[in-house]
Amino acid sequence: MSTRPETGTFGWFDLTVEDAESVRDFYKEVVGWTSSPLSMGDYDDYVMATPDGTPVSGVCHARGTNKGLPAQWLLYVNVDDIEASRSACERRGGSLLTPVKHMKGQGSYCVIQDPAGAVMALFQPE
């Protein structure tokens, strides 16, 4: 039995950069994370994990679905209804930086920007 993450909690952290290999190696040495490749088709992004193997974040290339995202840590917040949250974002003066995207077997997400300019992702788990 899987447990659905609590709404409003942080569920994941990604960092999108031009050179994911160098940044991956930086965090491996600086904070002691390990990494596993995650195939994106013609290149790999990386799942970063604690020394015991617990996944904690991703280090991603600024390509494909991540093209155009700023080089900053992107926080994913769990929501109950991605479409309702997306709509509320726009209604409250925020903007959508990506359309809602679906990850088979995991859920749906989109990247938003609040009225002050801060960026985060909304994630509706399956």
N, C-alpha and C positions, 0 to 999 in steps of 0.2 A: 504494500500500500504506500503510495507516495503522498507526501504532505505538501499542500499548496502553500507557497510563501504568503506571509501576511501582507495584506494591502498596505502600501505606504512605506514598506521597508526597502532598503537597498538590496538588490539581488546580484549585481555583478558590476565590475569595473573594467572598462576597456581603455587602452591608450592607442590612438591612431597616429602613426608617424610615417615619414618618407622611408626611413631605413629601419625596419622592424628588427632585423638581425642585430644591429649594433645596440639598439635600445634593449632588446631581450638580454643580450650579454651584460649590459650595464646593470640591469636589475638582478640578474643572477649573481653577480659579484657583490653588488652593494647591499642587497637585502637577503640574499641566500635562497632566492626562488629557483626552482627547477623549471624546465619548459618541455612542452610536447608540441610537435607541429600539428596544425589543423589545416587540412587541405582546402584551399579556396579555388581549386581548379588548376590554374597554371602557376600558382605560387602558394606558399604556406604563410599563415598567420600563426600565432603561438598562444597556447594556454599556459599561463604561469601558475605554478603551484608551490606550496610550502614544501620544506624538505621531506615531510611525511607523505606527500602526494596529494594534499587537499587543494583542489583548484581554487584560485583566488582572483584571477584577472586574466585579461587578454592583452597581448601586444600585437597590434595589427598594422598592416601596410595601408597607406592612404591610396588605395586602389579599389576597384570594383564598387561595392555598396558603401565603402568608407571614403571614397574619393570626395574631396572637398571638406571633410570634417577637420576641425582645428586640432592641432597637436596639443591636446590637453586630456587629462583623465576624464572619461565619460562615465557618469554614474547612471545605472539603470535602476529605476524605481518601479516596483511591482504595482500594477493597477488591476482592478476588476474588469474594466471594460475599456479597451484601447480606443474605440471609436468615441465613446462618451468623453474620455479624458482629452483626446485630440481636439474634439469640438470645444470643450471647455477652455483649453489652452488658447485657441484662436478667439473665442468669445471674450476672454479676459485680457486680450491685447498681446498675447504671445504669438509666436509663429512656428510653423512646421519647417524644419530644415531637411527632413526626408519624408517621403510618404510612409504610410504604415506598411511594414514588410513582414512577411510570414516566414518563420524558420520551421520547417517540417519537424514535427515531434517535440518542439520546444515551446513555441508560442509566437506572439507578434510583438513588434516594437516599432517605435518611431523616435526620431530625435527632434526635440523642441528647443525653442529659445524663449525665455521669459521676457516680460517687458523691460527689464533692466539689462538684458543682454546675456544673462547666464544660460548655459547650455546643459541639458541633461537628456536622458532617454527614458521613455515610458515603456514598460514591458508587461504584457499580459501573458502569463504562463498558460500552457495548455492544460 
